[in-house]
Amino acid sequence: MIKLKNIYITGFMGAGKTTVGKEVGMKLGIPVYDSDDVVVDMEQRAIEDIFKTEGEAYFREMESKALRSLPTKNAVVTTGGGIILKESNRQYMRENGTVLYLHCSAEIVFERLKDDKTRPLLSGDKKKEITTRLAERLPLYEEADYTIDTSSMTIDETVEKVVQVLTKNNLIEQASNG
């Protein structure tokens, strides 16, 4: 059995947080929670609807509540791309686990999301929105304990790199069976 503080996976939309998080959780045999899914469950409606009717500030409050409602040990938590906008969220994640930032270049994010209609913050010129928002958020993402550039990596390569970083830095320990 694996015993560890939480692994919080942060990064811009399209960086692969949810997919990588699920795979890391399966590989380590620990549960995976997605903060966006928790918000959807709490609100009983899609994130796009929350943004449309309540606005981004309300969503960010719900996102913070969702983060704090999750276990703080032995889990992978994948986060929404904007969770790092609040200092209190960044601090909470640092205090309760290891924060991994999955970096992805603006060009690759655009390629991955150009046909995606579900992102409420990408409603106008997607390329410009991605470039601007990523540049604004980059210093906040870089506060993470570890950064992994996923721009030219497959999901499997990224998962291997995450596990390698956790193992190399003694962030995973095997719990004894006695």
N, C-alpha and C positions, 0 to 999 in steps of 0.2 A: 504494500500500500504506500502511496506517495503522500508525503506530509509537507505542506508548504503554506506560506502566506499566499494571498490571492495573486493572480497574474492579471493585471489590467492591460488590455490592448487598446491603444489609442491610435489615431491617425485620421487623415482626411477621408471624406467619402470616396469610395472606390479603391481604397488602399488594400482591401481584402481582410479587414478586421474580423468580420463575422465568419467568413469561410475558414480563415486560418485559425481563429479561436476554437471553432468546432473541432477541427482536426487535431489541434494541440490537446484539447480536452480528451478526445478519444485516445490519443497516443499515451497520455499520462493516466488515463482512467479516472478522471475527475469531472465533475459537472461543469457545464458552460452556461453562463447567463448572459443575455444580451440586454443592455439597458434600454434600447429602443423597444424591444419586445415587452419589457416590463411596463413601460409607459403606455403602450398600446393596450395591454391587459388592464392597467389601472383606469384608463380613460374609456375603454371599450369603443375605441375608434382609431382610425388610421392617423399617422403622424401628419400627413398632408391636411387632413381635416382639422387637426388641432391647430396647425399653423394658420389655416384659412380663417377659422372662427375665433380663436383665442390669441393668436399671435406668437411670435418667437419667444418673448419674455415669459409667457405662461408655460410654453413647452420647456424652456430651460429650468424653470422651477420644478416641473414634473420630473425632468431628467435627473435633477439633484436628489429628489425624493426616491426615485427608482434606484439610484446608485446606493443610497444609504439603507435601502430595504434588503439588499442582497447579503449573503454570507460574506465573511471577511477572511475565511480560511479555506484552503483546499479546493479552490474553484478558479476557473478562467472567467473573467468578465470582459465581454466585448462592449465597447462604448460607441455612442454616436460621435460623429466627427467634431461636434461643437462642445462636447462636455468639458473640454479644457479651457473654455472661455471664462469659467468661474474659478477664481483662485481657490475657493473653498473645496471645489471638486478635485483640483489638482493636489491639494494638501491631503484630502481624505484618502485618495488613492495611494499617495506616497506613504502615508502612515499605516495603511492596511495591506500593503503588498508591494509587488514589483511592477513598475510601469514600463511597458514596452511600446515604443512608438514605431509603427509601420509607416515608413516614409515612402511616398510615391511621387514622381515628378508630375507637374501640372499637365504636361503633354500626354502622359500615360493615363492620368485620371480622366482627361477629356476623351481620349479614345475609348475608355471603358464606359463612360457615362453619356456619351453624345446622344444616344437614343433613349436614355432613361427619362421617363416622364414623371417619376415618383418623388423627385427631390425638390422640396418646396423652396430651397434657397437657390436653385438653378433655374430660374424662370425666364431670364432674358438672354443675353449673349453668354452662353455657357462657358466658352473659352476664357472670356474676360472675367466672369464670376469666379471660376476655378482659380485662375492665376492670382486674382486680387485676394480672395479669401485665404488661399493657401499661404500667400506671402504674409498676410496679417497674423495668421495663426502659428506660423512656423516657430517663432521664439517660444511659444507656449508648449507646443508639441515637444520641442527640444529639451524641455525640463525633465523629460522621462529619464528613467534609469538607464535604458538602453534603446538605441535606434537601429532598426533594420531597414535597409533600402530595398523595397519590394519591386521597384520599377522594372527590373529585368529578370525577376525570379518567378518561377512557377509557384503554385500553391504548395506543392510538395517540398520544393526547395526552401520556401519561406518557413514552413512548419519545422523542417529539419534544423534550420538556422535558429529558430526560437528555442527549440529543445536544447540545442548546442549551447546557446547563450545561458540558459537557465542552469544547465549541468556544469558548464565551465565555471560559473560564478557561485557554485554551491547553493543554488536557490531551490533545489529539489533534494529532499532527503528521504530515504526509505525509512518508513516507520517499522520498528521491530514488531514481530508478532508475539511478543510475550510480555 
